[in-house]
Amino acid sequence: MKALPSPEHTLGYRLYQYFQLTKPRVVSLIVFCAVIGMFLAVPGAVPPVVLVAATTGIALIAGAAAAVNCLIEQKIDAVMARTRGRPLPRGEVNSRQTLLFSGVIGGIGLTLLYWFVNPLTMWLTLATFVGYAIIYTIFLKPATPQNIVIGGASGAMPPILGWAAATGEVSTEALLLFLIIFVWTPPHFWSLALYRTKEYAKAGMPMLPVTHGPEYTRLQILLYTILLVAVTVLPFVIRMSGWIYLVCAVLLGGVFLFYAIRMKLAYSDKLAHKTFRYSIWYLAALFAALLVDHYFKF
């Protein structure tokens, strides 16, 4: 009787490893914010062709950027508990396969955006790819503790991409959505870095807790969170949103600020982990509130 192939040799398992290269949980938040940007840009519905092509194209290019990030950082990933289970450190895929995979899905994504959305969205998405996969990963991350602040510009692009996809332009409202994610990124990521400080130090990454210590990092998290709460009120101030969003922004921001204050006064790794997890939920809920308010504004 012929032996069955081991799970790691099946097609489904191989495809799953390639899928993991795209960092699907991160990409899902990116795509969510881009889709919200599309709907906020128009008074009614986004044309179905644009919605599908833009969502798919942005998702593919974001996945391609994530795969390049995994390729460049595979040695660092191998020494960190959080990332050593990724396909490259485990040897499930090799560098050549990863580069080819990234090129294929990235190329498909760019083609979709150019032909079915608009050239502006394609170029902005390509610039985002270069900003994250090349500028941030190769130059900023290993060079400065402000890496996540400067590199956060790439991570803050999704709503601009969505807005450009729906309208063919970038407006003040789109830039405000960009600003919200840009200010959100440092307290989000530094919360993670706090309870992973030893791993980043072992990997030689100059993250803020490694170079400036946990006390300084907790202060920066608090200051950025205060700024974030202020920035998230601006959509209401410029009449981009109404009272539904304002109430949600204040409540969500209040909880975030509570976590930041607690970390500053009585830190624990468990609390930092809770803060990091809440920050992800916070951004998704904030943008969902923007969408609900957009269609039910009063």
Secondary structure, DSSP 8 states (H G I E B T S, - for coil): ------GGGSHHHHHHHHHHHT-HHHHHHHHHHHHHHHHHHSSS---HHHHHHHHHHHHHHHHHHHHHHHHHTHHHHHT-TTTTTSHHHHTSS-HHHHHHHHHHHHHHHHHHHHHHT-HHHHHHHHHHHIIIIIIIIIIITTT-TTHHHHHHHHHT-HHHHHHHHHHSS--HHHHHHHHHHHHHHHHHHHHHHHHTHHHHHHHT---HHHHH-HHHHHHHHHHHHHHHHHHTTHHHHTTSS-HHHHHHHHHHHHHHHHHHHHHHHS--HHHHHHHHHHHHHHHHHHHHHHHHHHHS--
